[in-house]
Amino acid sequence: MSTFHSIEWKDGMLRLLDQRALPHQTRYNTYTTAQDVADAIRQMVTRGAPAIGAAAAYGLALTAQRSQAANPARLLVELEADAEILRQSRPTAVNLFWAIERVMKRVNDPALNSVTAIREAALAEAHAIAAEDVKTNKAIGYNALPLIPDNARIIHHCNTGSLATIDYGTALGIIRIAHEEGKQVHAWLDETRPRLQGARLSAWELKQLNIPHTVIVDGASGHVMRTIGIDLAVVGCDRVAANGDTANKIGTYNLALAAHAHGVPFYVAAPTSTIDMSLKSSAEIPIEERDSREVTHVGNCQITPDDTPVANFAFDVTPSKYITAIITEKGAAYPPFQESLAQLMRE
């Protein structure tokens, strides 16, 4: 297990590692309401699809724990209201909605006929989501292990490790498992503008784990592939459509194009909770746009002229034709994804 925790339930409150302060400061914030948890998700105190989902689940547990409702019906009304607030915090990551609906389904069980029973059920479901995330991530890492050659040079985008999950992570978890199993690996980390999750967070994580790594600017990936050589690319995802189109942090599509041009296998690490079979293709995936200040400033330093127009897309979509395989806790899906993902989700 990691020596740090992105999400922790302690003394009836939710503690989140404030990822905005990393790598220079390790700071935990404490939350007592679902509304505050939604703000933390929106402001990227916590980020990464699995972590967002777990945080939202615990946000609902906070609602249940602190409610003054006199009867189950009233408590369920409060839970649904806060569930909607949490749903609005980030629109692209499907894990958020999956976790919320899972908790809401649990608390709406007719057998829960008291406020106390609902409170206990909400917290138990949040704990279960968190525990399952660790198990899922480790399974993804071991399923990917045969795809990682020894002395592998692996390129990675954004942050998908323990900070983006409960522990281990998805794509970075693959790198971590390979390292722990004795394979010699070197990670090339896109810095990942505009919030620099690769430079700030992934590099911080790999330093804690003593995994060799090098940070590069996002635009250097093609150059590194051509001149140094990359054996494979591994990225995470925030939503996968039924045809294999994958939404992930902005810049992933560019990396996939560079990998395709250089014959580099491009793997997506995806817990099945991230696969949205209700969406036929990427045309139905909502793409979040964020505050222009993330682009116009680095920290508190403005880098653009005043009043510069900005389009700050938080995510892009990698078409399935550029993806070699989607690696899940149930195994790897290969093209044609329309068939392999459907089969995998049925199992």
Number of C-alpha atoms within 10 A of each C-alpha: 9 13 8 15 16 22 26 20 17 9 7 13 18 22 21 24 20 22 21 19 14 14 14 9 10 12 13 18 12 16 19 18 21 26 20 15 29 24 17 20 24 18 15 17 19 24 26 28 27 35 27 32 29 27 35 31 33 33 30 30 30 25 25 27 20 13 16 12 14 10 12 19 14 13 21 19 12 17 24 16 14 20 24 13 17 29 18 14 20 23 16 20 26 23 25 29 23 20 24 26 16 15 24 20 12 17 26 16 11 8 10 16 14 14 22 13 14 23 22 15 21 28 24 17 23 25 18 13 21 23 14 12 25 19 14 21 30 20 22 27 25 19 18 26 17 9 14 18 15 12 11 19 20 21 29 27 28 30 31 31 25 28 28 26 29 29 27 27 31 36 28 28 25 29 30 23 22 23 19 12 11 9 17 17 20 18 23 22 24 28 26 24 19 17 19 17 24 25 22 21 25 29 24 16 22 18 12 12 14 10 17 14 18 14 19 17 14 20 15 14 23 19 11 14 20 13 8 9 17 23 17 21 23 25 25 32 28 24 29 32 25 22 23 32 24 29 27 26 22 21 21 25 19 17 24 25 18 21 24 16 13 14 13 20 18 22 24 25 27 27 28 19 22 25 24 22 17 9 16 16 20 22 11 10 22 14 20 14 14 17 12 15 16 16 18 21 14 14 10 9 8 13 12 13 8 8 7 8 10 14 10 17 17 19 23 20 24 25 18 23 14 19 23 20 21 29 27 27 21 15 16 20 21 18 16 13 21 19 14 18 25 15 11 15 13 7 6
